């Protein structure tokens, strides 16, 4: 099944290099089946399709999918826990859930077949980033209800790697095991990878000089400057990988070694990009909200799931030879967008400006508050060295001007001492919103 070609290693070459026309034919066939499966087995889909006046048979071409209604996170919550399952509960062999900040968790389920596909797609994603059979994969994604730990675990085993199921936390021990076991691959959120890098430096361990070569990072937005920081501090090639529990978990899309966008595994997922306001399809290549339809999921088929993630599709051919469309790295989520005095800003844009700024460490926390009628943004970050207060105030002024000149927003910058801000153990909390809801 796998192949080592002149220009790289492909886990499923016949699929990853499938000509676009054949890929579209496969997608159409699978899409018809998934619509029929959802309509026949999930009362919620049946009611929504009926209300929209569409039937699975109305789909003749891929474009006809635009006539079908969207599904959103609250549909999962409203049908808590198993109401959207399309198979009898005893055919569901795994359940994951994401806690969310409010209300009931979002519950997702997998049949044996779904788990098999997931492991294959994770293996494909890992192989795309340069991971090879036999590599030691240090897996620092959290194990448990979060899909990161087990998703990477089974994918790395499928690729015939040696997996170290470390999970998050206990950072000092992580550094020791990475060196002792000769890990070639670190799988973690980018913010936790940074925490590991920092811990190694404190311990006097040179991870950049160790056998570590590849980082497979995702589960949260991160910027190109953060990538450069992680490449440098860990001596790796840091690759981006995307996924979400509602659709499967990690392994939905991944960068290849060229790092120019994330290949979407189009034989299992159909990606659309819509205008988040009008919900109309955006012209190909334009930025908007990503909407995903699963093409093969049995336990929990998702038809036009609004992810809230902001990205765009990239059609230009990739040097790796994979034919599957790419998405640009996710800028952030719709709901994370801050509007500071009329300017739209994502946390990752602040990160891009802050990381690598001379004298500043790559840690930050953004706080939004209300000053009178206006929104106010406070950027807390850390000085790289233990400067005195005067030097820190000066550095804060410089950074504030830099943010204003690059992003165009005015903000307050507080320069903390090294180590003062909380460190991430998984998905980093980047924004605190202290504004009272209006009305
Ligand atoms: O975060 C699955 C995952 C685990 C992906 C490990 C990659 C690596 P959820 O907890 O359901 O699932 O969160 C999904 O996280 O809608 C995005 O907003 C965000 N996200 C995931 N990957 C990326 C990424 C996992 N590479 C939500 N860049 C998604 C930016 C990401 N945001």
Boltz pocket constraint, residues with backbone or C-beta under 6 A from the ligand:
constraints:
  - pocket:
      binder: B
      contacts: [[A, 98], [A, 141], [A, 146], [A, 147], [A, 148], [A, 217], [A, 218], [A, 219], [A, 220], [A, 221], [A, 222], [A, 240], [A, 241], [A, 242], [A, 243], [A, 244], [A, 245], [A, 246], [A, 249], [A, 250], [A, 251], [A, 307], [A, 309], [A, 329], [A, 330], [A, 331], [A, 332], [A, 333]]
      max_distance: 6.0
